[in-house]
Amino acid sequence: MATGSILAFRDPILDANISQAALDNLTLALSAMQREAAVAYAFEDSYLKESIITVALSTMFFGLFTVLAGVAAYVLSSKGIKRTTTAIMLTAILLMWMSTVAYWIGTIVAAAEAYTRVHNLMLRSLGQANMMQDCLYPPTANSHVAPKGCQRVPETEPLYNIEEYEIHDCIGTVALTVNVIIGDTIVWWRALVLWPDNRVVRSVCAIMILLTTVTGVMDAKDACKVVEEVIHDFTHPAPGSSSAVVYVSGSTTGIWFGGDVWGYIALLFSLSTNIVATTLIAYRAWEHRRIIMSYLKGSSPRTQVERTLALLVESGLLYCGLWVVIAVYELSYAASPLAVLESTGFVRFKHGLYYMMQGCIVPLIVLR
């Protein structure tokens, strides 16, 4: 039977026997249930949905990266791990894979926490419903004391363990920082192979990697520092207060190379590093092509070396293009967040980029 029909055929004597204290607390119970139902809907519509999509994307790209890392490790091992270059490359692959594993596990943990939060909210809403049902039972005659089920509604308990809040953003930012630093070092190593005796290139390489490392570490530090944040609902004031606490949350500043100045600087340094390194590689590729063409008068097919250099240039350009898109989004949002949010055409782009950053960027950053 529907709720409306139950209320329609209830005993009219029931209303007369409910004290004013019971009615007041019943009103509080209704307000608390309304707030918690709204929060549950918000969690289910945002956090839980986003967590499921993030887990799916991160699992797919983590699986792809695992396969490619395994193939690369096998090829390098076949050349002999006693060689210094081979050992360094294997170590780099292992470190990036381990950081990606940590990120993937953090994503699963965050999804489990989102499900638990929604589950707890629904249980508490059911508890409020049971309290309201108890309020409908008439108390003893001529009693002004509310029955047990109509006592004052307790304050809403925190939904979050502040120490565990945003573990996904913390682990993800740390993993992103590790992969970016190692990836940028590999890109510069390719450039140094083509510019072996150039001190200027070596100096620029060392400075750019150092700056990216420092700013990335500072951004990761901010991402793992959680500040308690109490959210109030002024629509349903709590007794004796001008605001009603809905839930206790946590907030961080720098996450995913965005959100604070350190993240923006780290992003720009990494982008600049790859632009400079890719430009140096492209120049050597163009120079090699020009020399070959001058000797063979343009009649020869592309050599293996030329194809390899072209692949390095193309992968570098794709990576730079990805960072440019992310940088434009982050900086435009930082400059004018309200204008960005109000732009209808920007909303879809924002959602797509958000899912890419949350679910793809850590394993995707090493596929270059």
Secondary structure, DSSP 8 states (H G I E B T S, - for coil): --HHHHHHTS-HHHHHHS-HHHHHHHHHHHHHHHHHHHHHHHHIIIIIHHHHHHHHHHHHHHHHHHHHHHHHHHHHHHT-TTSHHHHHHHHHHHHHHHHHHHHHHHHHHHHHHHHHHHHHHHHHHHHHHHHHHHHTS--STT--S--GGGS-------SS-TTTTTHHHHHHHHHHHHHHHHHHHHHHHHHHHHSTT-HHHHHHHHHHHHHHHHHHHHHHHHHT--EEEEEEETTS--TTSSSEEEEEEEE-S-BTTBSSHHHHHHHHHHHHHHHHHHHHHHHHHHHHHHHHHHHHTT-S---HHHHHHHHHHHHHHHHHHHHHHHHHHHHHHHH-HHHHHH-HHHHHHHHHHHHHHHHTHHHHTT--
